[in-house]
Each structure stands twice: as C-alpha cells, then as structure tokens.
Amino acid sequence: MALPVEGIGPNEVALAWTASRRSPLIHGFAQAAAETLTRPRP
C-alpha cells in the first residue's frame, strides 16, 4: 500500500541488491514495487 506524504518535497528511493542474489523473495519484492509505481494515483 502506498500513501502520499503531504508537506514534504519530492524525493527518490532506490532498490538495489547484489547481482549474485537470486532469491525469489527479492524478485517478488522488486516486482511488487514496480507494479506499485505503474498504478495510477488517486
């Protein structure tokens, strides 16, 4: 669930991991984050 935060300037958050890590949990989290970013905002 993503919620806007009122009263602060724009910012960026980065998601990074070591290329040798092949955990399905990392892949799932990255996929969920990407899907959240492509959803239209209310």
C-alpha positions as a Python dict, from the first residue, in 0.01 Angstrom:
ca = {
    (1, 'M'): (0, 0, 0),
    (2, 'A'): (140, 338, -98),
    (3, 'L'): (29, 657, 70),
    (4, 'P'): (127, 1010, -28),
    (5, 'V'): (308, 1210, 238),
    (6, 'E'): (184, 1569, 250),
    (7, 'G'): (408, 1864, 331),
    (8, 'I'): (746, 1733, 215),
    (9, 'G'): (933, 1788, -108),
    (10, 'P'): (973, 1523, -376),
    (11, 'N'): (1232, 1252, -315),
    (12, 'E'): (1355, 924, -461),
    (13, 'V'): (1400, 580, -313),
    (14, 'A'): (1629, 323, -473),
    (15, 'L'): (1610, -55, -450),
    (16, 'A'): (1936, -240, -512),
    (17, 'W'): (2082, -583, -439),
    (18, 'T'): (2387, -787, -530),
    (19, 'A'): (2357, -938, -879),
    (20, 'S'): (2453, -1282, -747),
    (21, 'R'): (2147, -1292, -517),
    (22, 'R'): (1877, -1499, -686),
    (23, 'S'): (1619, -1514, -407),
    (24, 'P'): (1256, -1535, -521),
    (25, 'L'): (1176, -1301, -230),
    (26, 'I'): (1395, -1027, -380),
    (27, 'H'): (1241, -1079, -724),
    (28, 'G'): (889, -1068, -578),
    (29, 'F'): (957, -752, -381),
    (30, 'A'): (1108, -577, -683),
    (31, 'Q'): (813, -682, -899),
    (32, 'A'): (561, -557, -641),
    (33, 'A'): (745, -225, -617),
    (34, 'A'): (747, -185, -996),
    (35, 'E'): (375, -263, -1017),
    (36, 'T'): (301, -9, -745),
    (37, 'L'): (489, 260, -937),
    (38, 'T'): (293, 197, -1257),
    (39, 'R'): (-51, 217, -1092),
    (40, 'P'): (-248, 538, -1145),
    (41, 'R'): (-262, 758, -838),
    (42, 'P'): (-600, 860, -697),
}
